[in-house]
Amino acid sequence: MHGRDLRYFTAVAEELHFTRAAERLFVSQPALSKQIRMLERRLGAPLFVRDGRSVRLTPVGAALLPHAQQVLAAWDAAWEAVEKAKAGQRATLVVGMSTSPGRGGLLPGIRSRFTDTHPDARMKLRQVSWEDPTAGLADGSSDLAFVWLPMPDPDRYTWVVVAREPRLVALPEGHLLAARDVVDFADLLDEPFLALPPSAGALRDHWLATDARGGRPPVVGAEIASTEETYEALVDGRGVCLLASGNAPLITLGGVVTRPVRGISPSRYALARRADDHRPLVLDYVRACGEATGQSPAGA
């Protein structure tokens, strides 16, 4: 028995009229009557009583009807789920970032694993201002994001750490401390620092290393919201700044040097998602990231 047979039978049983059922199914009435007769022969019992102008279900037809309706409802639900899954595989995944996640071929490593399971999915990378430390996760403009930890409202997110890097200090090349091979953070306490915008919250404090200042407030020489602004402020002598070692090539373009710093913890770069976002496309991208880096997802 085919699903079409059940659909034809159900239409006649619900309409109790062959012509109306045929119109509902977009088939001819003779073709519908032929299919019903074939189904009755297959079952070995009549399904309808036809007496002139009226159509009634036989006891066999009445017994079949609720089961036929359940089968068709289950099939329709299965078809909808399949179409939804197919649409998900074809979807575009928006990945936000505050700085480039280049770091040893990370993106190609994730992409090759992700496209093995989602060959039709498209990935769109978008650069987000440092004013948003979630790189688009908070307002929903990004599905996933490469971000620096800590994140604001950490309970809202889960992440995979993709890099742990020492924090360096970037200085104008004529700065007195630039002559040292390593700089003690204690020697930077009175220096003006370049700071992220206040909207960066805990991440602003991280790059100012407030936890290593012993309660002394930082001196903010200027606020920065991009790599370009950082470089210009450094060259202009408006302050020094901490940055991850992997980002040093973005800043040391001439007139700026970086030095290791003693007395502060390393930085952590992560791929994050919203904790309540369980879409297969998102989870599979996180899984591909974990496989590429050998890391497991972590929460707050």
Order of alpha helices (4+ residues) and beta strands (2+ residues): alpha-alpha-alpha-beta-beta-alpha-beta-alpha-beta-beta-beta-beta-beta-beta-alpha-beta-alpha-beta-alpha-beta-beta-alpha
